[in-house]
Structure formats: C-alpha cells, structure tokens
Amino acid sequence: MSTIFVTNNGDFSFEDGFNGERYTFAVGATVEIPLLAAKHIFGYGVDDKTPHLVRLGWLRMSNEVEQAMSKLAKFRFDTQRPLKGHSKAPVVDKVAPLPLKNGRGANVQVA
C-alpha cells in the first residue's frame, strides 16, 4: 500500500479517520498515512475538493469556499518523509557578505 506524508502547517490540530484508523494531525507534525486515507480526508489527487471540505466541516455555505481552501492549503503532502529544519527549495546564487571590521569592511591583504 502506498503512503504519503502529511504535515500540518496550520494553527489548529484536528483528528479524522479512514477505514477504522484514527489519524491526529497536530500543528507542526508530519503523519504518514495511506494514499487512500489522504484522498478520503483531504481530497488528495481529486480536482473537486468540495465534498471533502464539506465532510471536514470547513465548508458549510457556498461563500466559504476560499476560507475552506485556505485551511486545506496549510497541509503539505510529500511522497517522502520531509527533513526537519530543511527548506524544500535551496537558495540559489546567494553569497554571504564579508563581515564588517570597524565599519570599514573586511581587511584584505595584498600579496
């Protein structure tokens, strides 16, 4: 069975279930769940997320779609366990500046 890693980057924890299993998505935590559970709970891989948002209770009226989608957007889905403390995208073309010495820049000696 294939799994996916779900990280809750939101400001609220919640619990849901699928196929007799309960999953707790605590703030800042990554949880490994089956792909079918991700599809059922979050609508992962499904174009129309409306039924999933309604089931979660995040969408009760048609004018709440944007708010419900913003809640869903706070969950990150990865096929591999994310590394703690690492950014997914590296910083490119950035060089650390030389430290200042007495406010005049770095001392450089000419050979």
N, C-alpha and C positions, 0 to 999 in steps of 0.2 A: 504494500500500500504506500502511495506517495504522501509525503508530508510537506508542510510549509511552516515557516517561522513567522509568527505574528508579533509585532512589537507595538505596544500601546504607548504612543507619544502624546496622548491627550492628558486632560486634567481630571479624569474620572476613571475609576475602576468599574468593571462590570463582569458578570458571570453569565454564561449561556451554555447550552448543551446540544449534543448531537449523538444519536444512536446509543443512548444510555450513559454517555460520558459527560461530565460537567467540566467546563474549562473556565478558569478565572484569569482575567486579563487585567492585572494590576498595572498601575501607572509606572512606566519605565521598564516594565518586564517584557521579556520575549518568551512566547509559549509556542511549542511545537505541536501542531495539530494536523490531522489528516486533511488532504485536499478537499474531500467531500464535506468535512465539517466547515472548512473555510467558505466553501460555496454556500452551504446552508445558512451559516451565521452571518457572513458579511456580503454574500453575493459575489465572492471572488471568481473572476472569469466570466461573470454574467453581465451583459450590456445593460439591462434594465434592473437597477438596484431597488426600485420602488417597493416590491413585495418584501424584500429583506429589511428595508428601513422601517416599513410598517410593522413587521413582526417584532423588530427590536424595540418598538415604541418610540422611535426617534422621529417618525413622520406620522402625524395624526391628521393634518389638514394639508391641502394642496399648496398652500402658501408657505409651508415649512420645508420644502424640498432643499433649498440652498443651505439652510441651517443643519438639516439632517446629513447632507453630503459633507458639510464641513466637519461634523463629528466623525464620519466614516474616514475622511481624509487624514485623520490623526493616527490611523493604524497603518503600519508599514508591513508589507508582505515580502519575504525573502525566501528564495529556494534553498539557501544555505544559511547556517547559523551566523548572524551578524557578529562581528568582532566588537567587543566592548571598548569604548573610548576611541574608536577609529571612524573617521569620516568615510562615506562610501566613495566620494569623488576626491582625488588628490588635488592639492593646489599646484597648478602648473605655472611655470615662468615667474615664480616668486623667489626672491633672494633676500635673506635677512640683511638689513643695513649694518654697516660697521658701527661699533659702539662709539659714542662721543667721548672725547677726553678733554676735560676742562672746557667744554662747549666749543672746541675748535676742530672737532673731527678726529679721526684716528691718526696716530703718529705713524708715518711711513718712512722707513729708512731707505735711502737710495744706495745701491751697491756700487 
